[in-house]
Amino acid sequence: MTMVIATRMLDTPEASLAYDVRGPLPTADGRPPLFLIGAPMDASGFGTLAGHFTDRTLVTYDPRGLGRSTRTDGRTTHTPQQHADDVHRIIEAVGGPVEMFASSGGAVTALALVAAHPDDVTTLVAHEPPLLPVLPDAERAIAATRAVQAVYEAKGWGHGMAAFIALSSWQGEFTDDFSVTTAPDPAAFGLPAEDDGSRGDPLLSHDSDAITAFRPDVPALRAAPSRIVVAAGIESQDTLTWRTAVATAQELGQEITVFPSDHGGFLGGEFGQHGRPEAFAARLRQVLDAR
């Protein structure tokens, strides 16, 4: 079944937010809409996953300054608090509360949202939030991230992305000499070696430092009525975002919930990445239904 996508704009004092609604509001079955969020990924990354939930009313959005959403505050930085406030406004606009699947930096946003607005979300599935401060090797993980940013600043996007792949695939705790390993040949990953001069990629620049540096408000999350499920893909095991998911789950007094595939397991060709979206969607449905 193909669902009609209604795109709406929500103006705030600092941004104009684009969000999409698939299905009726109020929902046909009385169940909360399912809100899918990511960062720095925008709504275009959820096309395949949305196709596996045509029986649900879905909401997706582009975070401020990304995709179709513009910002008027003159800044390029991204913080969990800003994004959480934006998502709260959208949830109010669609008549919340919502169920939520949140990926990567979107999972950081979602944890900030639940702490600040605990009645907005009934169930949150937070998939691989990259929360570096919760790691036992937090200082070395932050240093490794800075090393990737230095490669990007010095050599451009292709080299920076190759370094990021090395960072995100590193197994176990980081060593003090990780920086020596962060400059593989971009050609090995099918990436361009030429520098186009741009330095605004939120994944590789310092613009999203506040996302990875965020420490969740554990007492507020424990006190919230929301059911919080911290998840990670089995193919991510022992990599950076698997470890941050495990540490976050431990702080919340739970074990991680394992999903198929990896960090982008729900992708079906978006951004050239292929996970296992059918199996991923089935697992997500199972977790959401286990209320």
C-alpha positions in Angstrom: 0.0 0.0 0.0 1.3 3.5 -0.9 0.6 6.1 1.7 0.0 9.7 0.9 2.6 12.0 2.4 1.4 15.3 3.7 4.3 17.8 4.1 3.8 20.6 6.6 5.8 23.5 7.8 6.1 24.6 11.4 7.6 28.0 12.1 9.4 28.6 15.4 11.3 31.7 16.6 14.6 30.2 15.4 13.7 27.8 12.6 11.2 26.7 10.0 10.7 22.9 10.4 9.5 20.6 7.6 7.7 17.5 8.8 5.7 14.8 7.0 2.6 12.9 8.1 1.7 9.6 6.5 -1.8 8.5 7.5 -4.7 10.1 9.3 -4.7 12.4 12.3 -6.2 11.6 14.7 -5.0 8.0 14.0 -7.5 5.5 12.7 -6.9 2.9 15.4 -6.4 5.3 18.3 -2.8 4.3 18.8 -0.3 7.2 19.0 1.5 8.1 15.7 4.9 6.6 15.2 7.5 9.3 15.0 10.8 8.4 13.2 13.8 10.7 13.9 17.5 10.8 13.1 20.4 13.2 13.2 22.2 14.4 11.3 20.0 12.4 8.9 16.8 14.0 7.7 13.4 12.4 6.8 14.7 11.1 3.5 16.5 8.3 5.3 13.2 6.7 6.5 11.6 6.0 3.2 12.2 2.3 3.2 11.4 1.8 6.9 8.1 3.8 6.5 7.1 1.4 3.7 7.0 -1.4 6.3 4.5 0.5 8.5 1.7 1.4 6.1 -0.8 0.4 8.7 0.4 3.1 11.1 0.2 6.9 11.0 3.9 8.0 10.7 5.6 11.3 11.3 9.1 12.2 10.1 10.9 15.5 10.0 14.1 17.3 8.9 16.1 18.7 11.9 16.7 22.4 11.8 19.3 23.4 9.3 19.1 20.1 7.5 17.1 19.0 4.4 14.1 21.2 3.9 14.2 22.8 7.4 15.9 26.2 7.6 17.1 28.1 10.6 17.0 31.8 11.3 19.2 31.9 14.4 22.4 32.4 12.4 24.1 29.3 13.8 25.3 26.0 12.3 25.7 24.1 15.6 23.3 21.4 16.6 22.3 20.7 20.2 20.1 18.0 21.6 18.2 20.6 23.6 17.3 22.6 20.4 16.3 19.5 18.5 14.2 18.2 21.5 12.3 21.5 21.6 11.7 21.4 17.9 10.4 17.8 18.1 8.2 18.8 21.1 6.6 21.5 19.0 5.9 19.0 16.2 4.4 16.5 18.6 2.1 19.3 19.9 1.1 20.1 16.3 0.2 16.5 15.5 -1.8 16.1 18.8 0.7 13.8 20.6 1.8 11.8 22.4 3.7 9.6 20.0 5.6 6.4 19.9 9.1 7.0 18.7 12.0 5.2 16.9 15.1 7.4 17.1 18.4 6.6 15.3 21.9 7.8 16.1 21.9 11.5 16.9 18.1 11.3 16.8 18.3 8.9 19.7 20.2 11.6 21.7 17.5 14.1 20.8 14.9 11.7 21.9 16.5 11.1 25.3 16.7 14.9 25.8 13.0 15.2 24.8 11.8 12.5 27.2 13.7 14.1 30.1 12.3 17.6 29.3 8.8 16.6 28.1 8.0 13.1 29.6 4.4 13.1 28.5 5.3 13.5 24.8 6.5 9.9 24.2 4.7 6.6 25.3 7.5 4.3 24.0 10.9 5.3 22.8 13.3 2.9 21.0 16.6 4.7 21.1 18.9 3.0 18.6 22.7 3.4 19.0 22.8 6.9 20.6 26.5 8.1 20.2 26.8 9.4 23.7 30.6 9.5 24.3 30.6 10.7 27.9 29.0 7.4 29.1 32.0 5.3 27.9 34.8 4.2 30.2 37.2 5.4 27.6 35.3 8.7 27.0 38.5 10.9 26.8 40.1 8.6 24.2 36.8 8.4 22.2 36.5 12.1 22.1 40.2 12.4 21.1 39.5 9.9 18.3 36.5 12.0 17.1 38.7 15.1 17.1 41.3 13.2 15.0 38.6 12.5 12.4 37.5 16.2 12.4 41.2 17.2 11.9 41.4 15.0 8.8 38.3 16.5 7.4 39.5 20.0 8.1 42.9 19.3 6.5 41.9 17.2 3.5 38.1 17.5 2.8 35.1 15.3 2.7 36.4 12.1 1.1 39.3 11.8 3.5 37.1 12.8 6.4 34.5 10.2 5.6 37.2 7.5 5.2 38.5 8.5 8.7 34.9 8.4 10.1 34.5 4.9 8.7 37.7 3.9 10.6 36.3 5.5 13.7 32.9 3.9 13.5 34.2 0.4 12.7 36.9 0.4 15.5 36.4 -2.6 17.8 36.5 -2.1 21.5 38.1 0.7 23.5 40.2 3.3 21.8 43.9 3.4 22.1 46.0 6.5 22.6 47.4 6.2 19.1 44.1 5.9 17.3 44.8 9.2 15.4 47.5 7.3 13.3 44.9 5.0 12.0 42.3 7.6 10.9 43.6 8.5 7.4 42.9 5.5 5.1 42.8 6.0 1.4 39.3 7.2 0.4 39.5 5.2 -2.8 39.4 2.0 -0.6 35.8 3.0 0.2 34.8 4.4 -3.2 35.1 7.9 -1.9 36.6 10.9 -3.8 40.1 12.0 -2.8 39.7 15.5 -4.3 38.9 18.4 -1.9 35.9 20.4 -3.0 36.6 23.0 -0.4 33.4 22.5 1.7 33.6 22.1 5.4 30.0 22.2 6.5 29.2 18.5 6.9 27.5 18.1 10.3 28.8 14.6 10.7 32.4 15.4 10.2 32.7 19.0 11.4 32.4 20.4 14.9 28.8 21.4 14.3 27.4 18.3 16.1 29.9 18.2 19.0 27.1 19.0 21.5 25.3 15.8 20.3 28.1 13.4 21.1 29.1 15.3 24.2 25.6 15.1 25.7 25.1 13.3 29.0 21.5 12.2 29.5 19.5 13.2 32.6 19.3 9.7 34.0 17.1 10.5 37.1 14.6 12.3 34.8 14.5 9.5 32.4 14.0 6.9 35.1 11.2 9.0 36.5 9.5 9.5 33.1 6.3 7.5 32.4 7.7 6.7 28.9 8.9 3.1 28.2 12.5 3.5 27.1 14.2 0.8 25.1 17.9 1.2 24.2 18.8 -0.8 21.1 21.7 -1.7 19.0 22.3 -3.7 15.8 24.0 -7.1 16.2 26.5 -6.3 13.4 27.6 -3.2 15.3 28.8 -5.4 18.2 31.8 -3.8 20.0 31.9 -0.8 17.7 31.6 2.7 19.1 27.8 3.1 18.9 27.2 -0.4 20.2 29.3 0.4 23.2 27.6 3.8 23.8 24.2 2.0 23.6 25.3 -0.6 26.1 26.6 2.0 28.5 23.5 4.1 28.2 21.3 1.1 28.8 23.3 0.2 31.9 22.8 3.8 33.3 19.1 3.3 32.9 19.2 -0.1 34.6 18.5 -2.2 31.6 20.3 -4.3 28.9 20.3 -3.4 25.3 17.7 -4.8 23.0 19.4 -6.3 20.0 18.2 -5.5 16.4 19.2 -7.1 13.1 22.0 -5.5 11.0 24.0 -2.5 12.0 23.8 1.2 12.7 21.8 1.9 9.6 20.0 -1.4 9.5 16.7 0.1 8.5 18.2 1.7 5.3 17.1 0.2 2.0 19.5 2.0 -0.4 19.2 5.5 1.0 22.6 7.2 0.9 23.9 4.1 -0.9 23.6 2.1 2.3 21.8 -1.3 2.5 20.9 -2.8 5.8 18.2 -5.4 6.5 15.1 -3.2 6.5 12.5 -6.0 6.4 14.0 -7.8 9.4 14.7 -4.5 11.1 11.1 -3.4 10.7 9.8 -6.7 12.0 11.9 -6.4 15.1 10.9 -2.8 15.6 7.2 -3.7 15.4 7.8 -6.5 17.9 9.5 -4.2 20.4 6.8 -1.5 20.0 4.0 -4.0 20.4 5.5 -5.4 23.6 3.9 -2.7 25.8 
